[in-house]
Amino acid sequence: MEYEFLRDITGGVKVRMSMGHEAVGHWFNEEVNDNLALLDEVEQAAQTVKGTENSWQQTGHEYTVWLDGEEVMVRANLMEISGDEMEEGMSYYDEESLSMCGVEDFLLVIAAYRKFINQK
């Protein structure tokens, strides 16, 4: 999973992720957006579920992050479409709206994000 951190004209941080992980970047840009307390919450949840069969979920305004002891899923909230609403043969999957990765990789991105934020 490749990523890049950029500063916009106002000094805000923007995250770009490699193809297939775009939703992770959108989650950082829309939900985290310098909210380091949210990152603390995610890191604490990762430690809490590690080695268990438990999972944790945090629903934001635009994206939901879900994790268990092994993987993280970031999904756009607009993707919550019940099976009754889907036409047969149709798929609402959108690569920019759903991403999955390993917990360790996700935590590495969080650590790199924190480091970049602190370089102001």
PyMOL CGO cylinders between C-alpha atoms (Angstrom):
from pymol import cmd
from pymol.cgo import CYLINDER

trace = [
    CYLINDER, 0.00, 0.00, 0.00, 1.61, 3.21, -1.17, 0.3, 1, 1, 1, 1, 1, 1,
    CYLINDER, 1.61, 3.21, -1.17, 0.68, 6.65, 0.10, 0.3, 1, 1, 1, 1, 1, 1,
    CYLINDER, 0.68, 6.65, 0.10, 1.67, 10.27, -0.16, 0.3, 1, 1, 1, 1, 1, 1,
    CYLINDER, 1.67, 10.27, -0.16, 1.05, 13.20, 2.15, 0.3, 1, 1, 1, 1, 1, 1,
    CYLINDER, 1.05, 13.20, 2.15, 0.68, 16.69, 0.72, 0.3, 1, 1, 1, 1, 1, 1,
    CYLINDER, 0.68, 16.69, 0.72, -0.08, 20.13, 2.09, 0.3, 1, 1, 1, 1, 1, 1,
    CYLINDER, -0.08, 20.13, 2.09, -2.70, 22.22, 0.37, 0.3, 1, 1, 1, 1, 1, 1,
    CYLINDER, -2.70, 22.22, 0.37, -2.53, 25.98, -0.04, 0.3, 1, 1, 1, 1, 1, 1,
    CYLINDER, -2.53, 25.98, -0.04, -3.98, 26.51, 3.45, 0.3, 1, 1, 1, 1, 1, 1,
    CYLINDER, -3.98, 26.51, 3.45, -1.44, 24.17, 5.07, 0.3, 1, 1, 1, 1, 1, 1,
    CYLINDER, -1.44, 24.17, 5.07, -3.94, 21.35, 5.53, 0.3, 1, 1, 1, 1, 1, 1,
    CYLINDER, -3.94, 21.35, 5.53, -2.75, 17.80, 4.98, 0.3, 1, 1, 1, 1, 1, 1,
    CYLINDER, -2.75, 17.80, 4.98, -4.14, 15.71, 2.13, 0.3, 1, 1, 1, 1, 1, 1,
    CYLINDER, -4.14, 15.71, 2.13, -3.55, 11.98, 1.79, 0.3, 1, 1, 1, 1, 1, 1,
    CYLINDER, -3.55, 11.98, 1.79, -3.28, 10.17, -1.54, 0.3, 1, 1, 1, 1, 1, 1,
    CYLINDER, -3.28, 10.17, -1.54, -3.34, 6.40, -1.55, 0.3, 1, 1, 1, 1, 1, 1,
    CYLINDER, -3.34, 6.40, -1.55, -2.42, 3.84, -4.19, 0.3, 1, 1, 1, 1, 1, 1,
    CYLINDER, -2.42, 3.84, -4.19, -5.07, 2.31, -6.41, 0.3, 1, 1, 1, 1, 1, 1,
    CYLINDER, -5.07, 2.31, -6.41, -7.32, -0.02, -4.47, 0.3, 1, 1, 1, 1, 1, 1,
    CYLINDER, -7.32, -0.02, -4.47, -6.76, 1.89, -1.23, 0.3, 1, 1, 1, 1, 1, 1,
    CYLINDER, -6.76, 1.89, -1.23, -8.28, 5.24, -2.21, 0.3, 1, 1, 1, 1, 1, 1,
    CYLINDER, -8.28, 5.24, -2.21, -11.01, 4.97, 0.45, 0.3, 1, 1, 1, 1, 1, 1,
    CYLINDER, -11.01, 4.97, 0.45, -8.33, 4.96, 3.15, 0.3, 1, 1, 1, 1, 1, 1,
    CYLINDER, -8.33, 4.96, 3.15, -7.04, 8.28, 1.81, 0.3, 1, 1, 1, 1, 1, 1,
    CYLINDER, -7.04, 8.28, 1.81, -10.58, 9.65, 1.65, 0.3, 1, 1, 1, 1, 1, 1,
    CYLINDER, -10.58, 9.65, 1.65, -11.12, 8.57, 5.27, 0.3, 1, 1, 1, 1, 1, 1,
    CYLINDER, -11.12, 8.57, 5.27, -8.03, 10.50, 6.36, 0.3, 1, 1, 1, 1, 1, 1,
    CYLINDER, -8.03, 10.50, 6.36, -9.08, 13.55, 4.33, 0.3, 1, 1, 1, 1, 1, 1,
    CYLINDER, -9.08, 13.55, 4.33, -12.75, 13.57, 5.34, 0.3, 1, 1, 1, 1, 1, 1,
    CYLINDER, -12.75, 13.57, 5.34, -12.89, 12.04, 8.82, 0.3, 1, 1, 1, 1, 1, 1,
    CYLINDER, -12.89, 12.04, 8.82, -9.45, 12.50, 10.39, 0.3, 1, 1, 1, 1, 1, 1,
    CYLINDER, -9.45, 12.50, 10.39, -8.56, 15.90, 8.92, 0.3, 1, 1, 1, 1, 1, 1,
    CYLINDER, -8.56, 15.90, 8.92, -6.06, 16.69, 11.73, 0.3, 1, 1, 1, 1, 1, 1,
    CYLINDER, -6.06, 16.69, 11.73, -8.29, 15.02, 14.38, 0.3, 1, 1, 1, 1, 1, 1,
    CYLINDER, -8.29, 15.02, 14.38, -5.52, 13.15, 16.15, 0.3, 1, 1, 1, 1, 1, 1,
    CYLINDER, -5.52, 13.15, 16.15, -7.96, 12.00, 18.86, 0.3, 1, 1, 1, 1, 1, 1,
    CYLINDER, -7.96, 12.00, 18.86, -9.68, 9.85, 16.22, 0.3, 1, 1, 1, 1, 1, 1,
    CYLINDER, -9.68, 9.85, 16.22, -6.34, 8.28, 15.38, 0.3, 1, 1, 1, 1, 1, 1,
    CYLINDER, -6.34, 8.28, 15.38, -5.78, 7.62, 19.10, 0.3, 1, 1, 1, 1, 1, 1,
    CYLINDER, -5.78, 7.62, 19.10, -9.18, 5.90, 19.21, 0.3, 1, 1, 1, 1, 1, 1,
    CYLINDER, -9.18, 5.90, 19.21, -8.37, 3.70, 16.20, 0.3, 1, 1, 1, 1, 1, 1,
    CYLINDER, -8.37, 3.70, 16.20, -4.95, 2.75, 17.59, 0.3, 1, 1, 1, 1, 1, 1,
    CYLINDER, -4.95, 2.75, 17.59, -6.48, 1.89, 20.97, 0.3, 1, 1, 1, 1, 1, 1,
    CYLINDER, -6.48, 1.89, 20.97, -9.18, -0.20, 19.28, 0.3, 1, 1, 1, 1, 1, 1,
    CYLINDER, -9.18, -0.20, 19.28, -6.54, -2.08, 17.28, 0.3, 1, 1, 1, 1, 1, 1,
    CYLINDER, -6.54, -2.08, 17.28, -4.75, -2.97, 20.53, 0.3, 1, 1, 1, 1, 1, 1,
    CYLINDER, -4.75, -2.97, 20.53, -8.04, -3.98, 22.18, 0.3, 1, 1, 1, 1, 1, 1,
    CYLINDER, -8.04, -3.98, 22.18, -9.11, -6.41, 19.43, 0.3, 1, 1, 1, 1, 1, 1,
    CYLINDER, -9.11, -6.41, 19.43, -5.62, -7.80, 18.76, 0.3, 1, 1, 1, 1, 1, 1,
    CYLINDER, -5.62, -7.80, 18.76, -5.52, -11.52, 19.49, 0.3, 1, 1, 1, 1, 1, 1,
    CYLINDER, -5.52, -11.52, 19.49, -9.29, -11.74, 19.96, 0.3, 1, 1, 1, 1, 1, 1,
    CYLINDER, -9.29, -11.74, 19.96, -12.23, -12.46, 17.70, 0.3, 1, 1, 1, 1, 1, 1,
    CYLINDER, -12.23, -12.46, 17.70, -13.74, -9.07, 18.52, 0.3, 1, 1, 1, 1, 1, 1,
    CYLINDER, -13.74, -9.07, 18.52, -14.15, -6.25, 16.06, 0.3, 1, 1, 1, 1, 1, 1,
    CYLINDER, -14.15, -6.25, 16.06, -14.53, -2.48, 16.32, 0.3, 1, 1, 1, 1, 1, 1,
    CYLINDER, -14.53, -2.48, 16.32, -16.28, 0.05, 14.14, 0.3, 1, 1, 1, 1, 1, 1,
    CYLINDER, -16.28, 0.05, 14.14, -16.42, 3.84, 14.00, 0.3, 1, 1, 1, 1, 1, 1,
    CYLINDER, -16.42, 3.84, 14.00, -18.96, 5.49, 11.75, 0.3, 1, 1, 1, 1, 1, 1,
    CYLINDER, -18.96, 5.49, 11.75, -18.08, 9.00, 10.62, 0.3, 1, 1, 1, 1, 1, 1,
    CYLINDER, -18.08, 9.00, 10.62, -19.93, 11.53, 8.52, 0.3, 1, 1, 1, 1, 1, 1,
    CYLINDER, -19.93, 11.53, 8.52, -18.74, 10.11, 5.18, 0.3, 1, 1, 1, 1, 1, 1,
    CYLINDER, -18.74, 10.11, 5.18, -16.77, 6.92, 5.95, 0.3, 1, 1, 1, 1, 1, 1,
    CYLINDER, -16.77, 6.92, 5.95, -16.87, 4.01, 8.36, 0.3, 1, 1, 1, 1, 1, 1,
    CYLINDER, -16.87, 4.01, 8.36, -13.72, 2.26, 9.55, 0.3, 1, 1, 1, 1, 1, 1,
    CYLINDER, -13.72, 2.26, 9.55, -14.06, -1.33, 10.76, 0.3, 1, 1, 1, 1, 1, 1,
    CYLINDER, -14.06, -1.33, 10.76, -11.27, -3.48, 12.13, 0.3, 1, 1, 1, 1, 1, 1,
    CYLINDER, -11.27, -3.48, 12.13, -10.59, -6.78, 13.77, 0.3, 1, 1, 1, 1, 1, 1,
    CYLINDER, -10.59, -6.78, 13.77, -7.34, -8.40, 14.83, 0.3, 1, 1, 1, 1, 1, 1,
    CYLINDER, -7.34, -8.40, 14.83, -6.11, -8.85, 11.26, 0.3, 1, 1, 1, 1, 1, 1,
    CYLINDER, -6.11, -8.85, 11.26, -7.69, -6.43, 8.81, 0.3, 1, 1, 1, 1, 1, 1,
    CYLINDER, -7.69, -6.43, 8.81, -9.16, -2.98, 8.37, 0.3, 1, 1, 1, 1, 1, 1,
    CYLINDER, -9.16, -2.98, 8.37, -12.02, -2.04, 6.09, 0.3, 1, 1, 1, 1, 1, 1,
    CYLINDER, -12.02, -2.04, 6.09, -12.80, 1.55, 5.16, 0.3, 1, 1, 1, 1, 1, 1,
    CYLINDER, -12.80, 1.55, 5.16, -16.15, 2.00, 3.43, 0.3, 1, 1, 1, 1, 1, 1,
    CYLINDER, -16.15, 2.00, 3.43, -18.09, 5.01, 2.23, 0.3, 1, 1, 1, 1, 1, 1,
    CYLINDER, -18.09, 5.01, 2.23, -21.33, 5.29, 4.18, 0.3, 1, 1, 1, 1, 1, 1,
    CYLINDER, -21.33, 5.29, 4.18, -23.23, 5.71, 0.92, 0.3, 1, 1, 1, 1, 1, 1,
    CYLINDER, -23.23, 5.71, 0.92, -22.40, 2.07, 0.14, 0.3, 1, 1, 1, 1, 1, 1,
    CYLINDER, -22.40, 2.07, 0.14, -24.87, 0.86, 2.76, 0.3, 1, 1, 1, 1, 1, 1,
    CYLINDER, -24.87, 0.86, 2.76, -27.40, -0.54, 0.34, 0.3, 1, 1, 1, 1, 1, 1,
    CYLINDER, -27.40, -0.54, 0.34, -29.52, -3.43, 1.43, 0.3, 1, 1, 1, 1, 1, 1,
    CYLINDER, -29.52, -3.43, 1.43, -29.75, -6.54, -0.74, 0.3, 1, 1, 1, 1, 1, 1,
    CYLINDER, -29.75, -6.54, -0.74, -33.39, -5.76, -1.59, 0.3, 1, 1, 1, 1, 1, 1,
    CYLINDER, -33.39, -5.76, -1.59, -32.34, -2.55, -3.34, 0.3, 1, 1, 1, 1, 1, 1,
    CYLINDER, -32.34, -2.55, -3.34, -29.81, -4.21, -5.63, 0.3, 1, 1, 1, 1, 1, 1,
    CYLINDER, -29.81, -4.21, -5.63, -30.91, -5.31, -9.04, 0.3, 1, 1, 1, 1, 1, 1,
    CYLINDER, -30.91, -5.31, -9.04, -29.90, -8.82, -9.98, 0.3, 1, 1, 1, 1, 1, 1,
    CYLINDER, -29.90, -8.82, -9.98, -26.43, -8.92, -11.52, 0.3, 1, 1, 1, 1, 1, 1,
    CYLINDER, -26.43, -8.92, -11.52, -25.62, -5.41, -10.31, 0.3, 1, 1, 1, 1, 1, 1,
    CYLINDER, -25.62, -5.41, -10.31, -22.72, -4.59, -8.02, 0.3, 1, 1, 1, 1, 1, 1,
    CYLINDER, -22.72, -4.59, -8.02, -22.39, -1.32, -6.14, 0.3, 1, 1, 1, 1, 1, 1,
    CYLINDER, -22.39, -1.32, -6.14, -18.71, -1.86, -5.44, 0.3, 1, 1, 1, 1, 1, 1,
    CYLINDER, -18.71, -1.86, -5.44, -16.60, 1.19, -6.20, 0.3, 1, 1, 1, 1, 1, 1,
    CYLINDER, -16.60, 1.19, -6.20, -12.85, 0.98, -5.66, 0.3, 1, 1, 1, 1, 1, 1,
    CYLINDER, -12.85, 0.98, -5.66, -12.77, 4.53, -4.34, 0.3, 1, 1, 1, 1, 1, 1,
    CYLINDER, -12.77, 4.53, -4.34, -15.49, 3.74, -1.81, 0.3, 1, 1, 1, 1, 1, 1,
    CYLINDER, -15.49, 3.74, -1.81, -14.21, 0.52, -0.26, 0.3, 1, 1, 1, 1, 1, 1,
    CYLINDER, -14.21, 0.52, -0.26, -10.69, -0.45, 0.77, 0.3, 1, 1, 1, 1, 1, 1,
    CYLINDER, -10.69, -0.45, 0.77, -9.27, -3.26, 2.84, 0.3, 1, 1, 1, 1, 1, 1,
    CYLINDER, -9.27, -3.26, 2.84, -5.79, -3.69, 4.26, 0.3, 1, 1, 1, 1, 1, 1,
    CYLINDER, -5.79, -3.69, 4.26, -3.94, -5.33, 7.12, 0.3, 1, 1, 1, 1, 1, 1,
    CYLINDER, -3.94, -5.33, 7.12, -4.08, -3.75, 10.57, 0.3, 1, 1, 1, 1, 1, 1,
    CYLINDER, -4.08, -3.75, 10.57, -0.29, -3.40, 10.73, 0.3, 1, 1, 1, 1, 1, 1,
    CYLINDER, -0.29, -3.40, 10.73, -0.18, -1.59, 7.37, 0.3, 1, 1, 1, 1, 1, 1,
    CYLINDER, -0.18, -1.59, 7.37, -2.98, 0.73, 8.50, 0.3, 1, 1, 1, 1, 1, 1,
    CYLINDER, -2.98, 0.73, 8.50, -1.17, 1.51, 11.74, 0.3, 1, 1, 1, 1, 1, 1,
    CYLINDER, -1.17, 1.51, 11.74, 1.99, 2.32, 9.76, 0.3, 1, 1, 1, 1, 1, 1,
    CYLINDER, 1.99, 2.32, 9.76, 0.04, 4.84, 7.68, 0.3, 1, 1, 1, 1, 1, 1,
    CYLINDER, 0.04, 4.84, 7.68, -1.35, 6.39, 10.88, 0.3, 1, 1, 1, 1, 1, 1,
    CYLINDER, -1.35, 6.39, 10.88, 2.18, 6.69, 12.31, 0.3, 1, 1, 1, 1, 1, 1,
    CYLINDER, 2.18, 6.69, 12.31, 3.46, 8.27, 9.07, 0.3, 1, 1, 1, 1, 1, 1,
    CYLINDER, 3.46, 8.27, 9.07, 0.50, 10.68, 9.06, 0.3, 1, 1, 1, 1, 1, 1,
    CYLINDER, 0.50, 10.68, 9.06, 1.28, 11.77, 12.64, 0.3, 1, 1, 1, 1, 1, 1,
    CYLINDER, 1.28, 11.77, 12.64, 4.93, 12.27, 11.73, 0.3, 1, 1, 1, 1, 1, 1,
    CYLINDER, 4.93, 12.27, 11.73, 3.99, 14.38, 8.68, 0.3, 1, 1, 1, 1, 1, 1,
    CYLINDER, 3.99, 14.38, 8.68, 1.52, 16.48, 10.71, 0.3, 1, 1, 1, 1, 1, 1,
    CYLINDER, 1.52, 16.48, 10.71, 4.21, 17.24, 13.29, 0.3, 1, 1, 1, 1, 1, 1,
    CYLINDER, 4.21, 17.24, 13.29, 6.63, 18.51, 10.64, 0.3, 1, 1, 1, 1, 1, 1,
    CYLINDER, 6.63, 18.51, 10.64, 4.79, 21.83, 10.34, 0.3, 1, 1, 1, 1, 1, 1,
]
cmd.load_cgo(trace, "trace")
